[in-house]
Amino acid sequence: MKLTSPETVKKIMRTAGLNFNKSLGQNFLVDEDILKTIVESSDIDKSFGVIEIGAGIGTLTHALSERAGKVLALEFDRHIVDYLKTAFALYENVKIIQADALKTDLNTLIKEHFEGMSAAIVANLPYYITTPLIMKFFEDGLPIDSITVMVQKEVADRIAASPAERDYGALTVAVQYYSKPEIITLVPPECFMPPPKVTSAVIRLDIKNHKRPFVSNEQRFFKVVKAAFGQRRKTLANALSNAFSIPKDKLFPIINEICKNEKIRGEDLSLEQFIWLSEELGSY
């Protein structure tokens, strides 16, 4: 049974008594090529344990089970979970978990189920919680090699942006601090059922091969980043002066040393410049 077939999706929904839940961002993938792209670009094999967030009717779950050693598929919708547990009852390497991913201790799941295995996250993320989920993966310090996910194109653009670009912001700096992002492919609305109103993208965040730059105080670093983008029309000096209660005349020499421009704005700084600035502010 081809799970990317629209007819199959309709049959499963009808037989299992399921309905599309718009509030949970349920748009099911119905494009076989995109499905293969997600799995292949994740670079997983039988040595991997994979966490999937938002399993839906199991389209990606099934594809992952054929490639990974183990799959933990998290799904919030209780009705869909009941269907998934029946559908995957005979799959020895798949475990269905009813859970809110934002409130779940993923570190514990990895330790309990993936002992001796590499770990990765591969998912069609629920779009309404994409950013907090991605930041949770990083902030929780998960022992994972990579994150390969379907997200809104606008989120992928923000993650992969460069300084001075329109999409460059705090999310960009944070994700690029933790990983090396790569947009794999764009996904038009017609690849889903029902079709969303936005274009999507598959993006891979490489953690294993990314050398995270040294930051002596991450809390201060992220405070600097948040302040710099908190009021985009303000100069960096004004933004930092407000956030750190430092007189601007003391900030100008630091900013000039790093950026050669005391009127520069946060969106013009590179990740390396943010780190340097954070270190320089350590004495305040």
C-alpha positions in Angstrom: 0.0 0.0 0.0 1.5 3.3 -1.1 1.1 5.8 1.7 1.8 8.8 -0.5 -1.2 8.0 -2.6 -4.1 10.5 -2.0 -6.5 7.7 -2.4 -4.7 5.7 0.3 -4.7 8.7 2.6 -8.4 9.1 2.2 -9.1 5.4 2.7 -7.0 5.4 5.9 -8.7 8.5 7.3 -12.1 7.1 6.5 -11.5 3.6 7.8 -9.8 4.8 11.0 -12.5 7.4 11.5 -9.9 10.2 11.5 -10.3 13.9 10.5 -7.7 16.4 9.5 -7.0 18.6 12.5 -6.0 22.1 11.3 -5.2 23.3 14.8 -2.4 20.6 14.9 -1.1 21.5 11.5 -2.0 18.2 10.0 -1.1 18.2 6.3 0.0 14.7 5.1 2.7 14.2 2.5 1.4 12.7 -0.8 4.6 12.9 -2.9 6.8 9.8 -3.1 9.8 11.7 -4.5 9.8 14.2 -1.6 9.5 11.4 0.9 12.5 9.7 -0.6 14.4 13.0 -0.6 13.8 13.5 3.1 14.9 10.0 4.1 18.0 9.9 1.8 19.2 13.4 2.8 19.0 12.5 6.4 22.0 10.2 5.8 20.7 7.5 8.3 21.2 3.8 8.2 20.7 0.7 10.4 23.2 2.1 12.9 20.8 5.0 13.7 18.0 5.4 16.1 15.6 8.1 14.7 13.1 10.3 16.5 10.2 11.4 14.4 8.0 14.3 15.6 4.4 14.4 14.3 4.0 11.0 12.7 0.6 11.6 11.1 -0.7 8.5 9.4 2.8 7.0 9.4 4.0 7.8 5.8 7.5 8.9 6.9 7.5 6.4 9.8 7.2 3.5 7.4 10.0 4.9 5.1 12.3 5.5 8.1 11.6 2.0 9.4 13.1 0.5 6.2 16.3 2.5 6.6 16.9 3.1 10.4 17.7 0.6 13.1 15.0 2.0 15.4 12.3 4.6 15.0 10.5 6.4 17.9 7.5 8.1 16.4 5.9 10.8 18.6 2.4 11.9 17.8 0.2 14.2 19.9 -3.2 13.4 18.4 -4.6 10.5 20.5 -6.9 9.3 17.8 -4.1 9.0 15.3 -1.9 7.3 17.9 -4.5 4.6 18.2 -4.4 4.0 14.5 -0.6 4.1 14.4 -0.2 1.5 17.2 -2.4 -0.9 15.2 -0.8 -0.2 11.8 2.8 -0.6 13.2 2.1 -3.4 15.7 4.2 -5.9 13.7 7.1 -3.5 13.1 9.8 -4.6 15.5 11.9 -1.5 15.1 9.1 1.1 15.5 7.7 2.4 18.7 4.7 4.8 18.7 4.5 7.3 21.6 1.6 9.6 22.4 3.4 12.7 23.5 3.7 16.5 23.3 7.2 16.8 21.9 7.7 20.2 23.5 7.1 18.7 26.9 8.9 15.4 26.3 12.4 14.6 27.7 14.0 13.5 24.5 17.3 12.9 26.2 15.8 10.2 28.3 14.1 8.6 25.3 17.4 8.5 23.4 19.2 7.0 26.4 16.5 4.4 26.9 16.0 3.3 23.3 19.2 4.1 21.3 22.0 2.7 23.5 25.1 2.1 21.3 23.4 3.8 18.3 23.9 7.1 16.6 20.8 9.3 16.8 19.1 11.7 14.5 15.8 13.6 14.2 13.8 13.3 11.0 10.3 14.7 10.7 7.6 16.7 9.0 7.4 19.2 11.8 4.0 20.7 12.8 4.4 24.2 11.4 2.8 26.0 14.3 5.6 24.8 16.7 8.5 24.6 14.3 10.8 27.2 15.9 10.3 26.3 19.5 10.9 22.6 18.6 14.1 23.2 16.7 15.4 25.4 19.6 14.4 22.7 22.1 16.5 20.1 20.2 19.5 22.3 20.5 19.0 23.8 24.0 18.4 20.3 25.5 21.8 19.2 24.2 20.5 16.1 22.5 23.3 13.7 21.4 22.2 13.7 17.8 24.1 13.8 14.5 21.6 15.8 12.5 18.1 17.2 12.2 16.4 16.7 8.8 12.9 18.3 8.8 10.2 19.7 6.6 9.4 23.3 7.6 7.8 26.3 6.1 10.0 27.8 3.4 10.1 31.1 5.3 11.5 29.4 8.3 14.1 27.6 6.2 15.1 30.9 4.6 15.5 32.4 8.1 17.7 29.6 9.2 20.0 29.6 6.2 20.2 33.4 5.8 23.4 35.5 5.7 24.1 38.8 7.4 22.3 41.8 5.9 19.7 39.7 4.2 16.0 40.3 4.9 15.5 36.9 6.6 18.6 37.2 8.8 17.7 37.3 12.5 18.1 35.8 15.9 16.9 32.3 14.8 19.6 32.4 12.0 22.4 33.1 14.5 21.2 30.6 17.0 20.8 27.7 14.6 24.1 28.5 12.8 25.8 28.5 16.2 24.7 25.0 16.9 24.8 23.5 13.3 25.5 23.9 9.6 22.1 24.3 7.8 21.4 23.2 4.2 18.2 23.7 2.3 17.7 20.4 0.4 14.6 21.2 -1.7 11.5 23.2 -1.8 8.1 21.5 -1.6 5.0 23.1 -3.2 1.6 22.9 -1.5 0.2 20.3 -3.9 2.6 17.7 -2.3 0.3 17.6 0.7 -3.2 16.6 1.6 -4.9 19.0 2.4 -2.5 21.5 0.7 -1.2 24.2 3.0 -1.3 27.8 2.1 2.5 28.1 2.1 5.5 26.6 0.3 7.6 24.2 2.4 11.2 23.2 2.4 13.3 20.2 3.5 16.3 21.4 5.5 19.1 19.5 7.1 21.0 20.8 10.1 24.4 19.0 10.4 25.5 18.9 14.0 28.1 16.1 14.0 30.4 17.8 11.4 29.8 21.3 12.6 32.6 22.7 14.8 30.7 24.8 17.3 32.6 28.0 18.0 33.8 28.7 21.5 31.6 30.9 23.7 32.6 31.4 27.3 29.1 32.4 28.4 26.2 31.2 26.3 23.6 33.1 28.4 25.4 36.4 27.7 25.9 35.5 24.0 22.2 34.8 23.4 21.3 37.9 25.4 23.4 40.0 23.0 21.8 38.3 20.0 18.3 38.8 21.3 19.0 42.5 22.1 20.5 43.1 18.7 17.4 41.9 16.9 14.8 42.9 19.4 14.4 46.3 17.9 15.7 46.1 14.3 15.5 49.8 13.6 17.8 50.6 16.5 21.6 50.7 16.1 23.5 48.0 17.8 24.8 50.5 20.3 21.3 51.6 21.3 20.1 48.1 21.6 22.9 46.9 23.7 22.9 50.0 25.9 19.3 49.3 26.8 19.8 45.6 27.4 23.0 45.7 29.4 22.6 49.2 31.0 25.9 50.2 29.5 26.5 53.8 28.5 26.8 54.2 24.7 30.1 56.0 25.0 31.6 52.8 26.5 30.1 50.6 23.8 31.3 52.7 20.8 35.0 51.7 21.1 34.0 48.0 21.4 31.7 48.1 18.4 34.2 50.1 16.3 36.9 47.6 17.1 34.7 44.7 16.0 32.7 46.2 13.2 34.5 49.4 12.2 31.1 51.2 12.3 29.6 52.5 15.5 26.2 53.0 13.7 25.9 49.4 12.6 22.7 47.4 13.2 22.4 43.9 14.5 21.3 42.4 11.2 24.7 43.3 9.7 26.8 41.2 12.1 28.1 37.7 11.4 28.0 34.9 13.9 31.7 35.4 14.6 31.2 39.1 15.3 28.3 38.3 17.7 30.6 35.9 19.6 33.4 38.4 19.7 31.1 41.1 20.9 29.7 38.8 23.6 33.2 38.1 24.8 34.1 41.7 24.9 31.1 42.5 27.0 32.1 40.0 29.6 33.7 42.6 31.8 30.4 44.5 32.1 
